[in-house]
Amino acid sequence: MGRAQWSVMISVDEARNLILESVQPLASQNIAVTDCLYRIPSSSIAAQIDLPGFDNSAMDGFAVRAADLEKADRNNRIELACVATVEAGSETRRAVDTGECIRIFTGAPLPHGADAVVMQEDTENSEDSGQVLFAEPIKPWENIRFRGEDIRSGSSIASTGHRIGIGVRAVLYGAGVSELEVVQKPKVAVLATGNELREPGEVPLAPGQIYETNRSTLAAFIEKSGCEAVVFPLVPDTLEATQEAFRRAFKECDAVITSGGVSVGQMDFVKTAFDRIGGELSFWRVAMRPGKQFGFGRFQSKYWFGLPGNPVSSVVTFLLLVRPALDRLSGLSDLVMERRKGTLGEDLSNPGNRTHFFRVIFKADNSMVFSAGAQGSHRLLSLSQSNGLLEVPPDTIFKAGQECEVLMWD
């Protein structure tokens, strides 16, 4: 996009589409299964073995032939000879013949000849005589876990584009996977520019100075997205310092997020610095509120996201435009924010010409939706009290009682 087009304001959907068309997943790497939690496979992963790997008992009890107990009842208790014991982790070569049973424990391999397991509580046995009494019949194959009934060797247990959660990792362990191929974990630089910014806790503040909050907030979102956040020192408002910060960040990371310095003031050097180091700007302004001043571009094979400095604008643009891109960079296939249907508890009005994303509170108990408070882009309190965003188109009023769809961010 040429310089003359930098000032063109595009829609949120156009901005997101341009970003996602540009961003591609990182290369793959092999890792141990012990390190795979929340990573994203770059190819389908197949089970190496059947799970279970053998027919086994579902409980502690006695392995029997069901036919031996066909006529058992309380008035006709049948006695079987206990000829062996098999525990989990071991096996017995002793088969179960007619009139016999074998003591078995949960998870132990089913002995040859047996076709059912009677739970221990349903029997009476004499330790001295080795005889066991059964007062009920049992169906063939009752209380048996069959080989491969959970997972068959060669079947897919994790698919490309989907994050490996705790349950999937457990399946990988159980199915004999020792290592797997995943998309590399993106490293994302976080920069904040501004002479007025000071590190939290730095005292005293001089007149006009403020504590910087955006880097820690964005870093938390980045880590939650499964990426590695690299927080850089504060950048003063000079062209030279901004260029140097860009160079360092792009050298170390796969993507760079800046906060502040993307407006049109004399002290806004971010776009110029990005251009000076050889970056290619794709677009600059987006028809959204908050967050109009948002830039995106590429530096070689890496990506830059220029967020506004106002805290709420920074968060909203990250959620709507940056997080889907980081998900794509990570290899995820599902790039859509969670949406929940609700009912408005009050009127919400957008008289402007840009789409307004209201910070709202979605109440899970009754699906009612309310404004989180004042909607100014500097209002941190309303951000902290919200758990979703409600998209209100330009020149639109949403009435109380109207059904709506909330973009959940927390």
Beta strands, then each sheet from edge to edge (+ up, - down):
strand 1: 9-10
strand 2: 28-32
strand 3: 45-46
strand 4: 56-57
strand 5: 61-64
strand 6: 78-86
strand 7: 100-104
strand 8: 116-119
strand 9: 123-126
strand 10: 131-134
strand 11: 144-145
strand 12: 156-158
strand 13: 179-183
strand 14: 187-192
strand 15: 197-198
strand 16: 210-211
strand 17: 228-231
strand 18: 255-259
strand 19: 280-286
strand 20: 288-289
strand 21: 293-299
strand 22: 302-307
strand 23: 339-344
strand 24: 348-350
strand 25: 355-362
strand 26: 368-371
strand 27: 388-392
strand 28: 396-398
strand 29: 403-408
sheet 1: 1+ 19+ 21- 22+ 18+ 14+ 17+
sheet 2: 2+ 13-
sheet 3: 3+ 12-
sheet 4: 4+ 11-
sheet 5: 8+ 5- 7+ 6+ 10- 9+
sheet 6: 15+ 16+
sheet 7: 20+ 25+ 26- 23- 29+ 27-
sheet 8: 24+ 28-
end
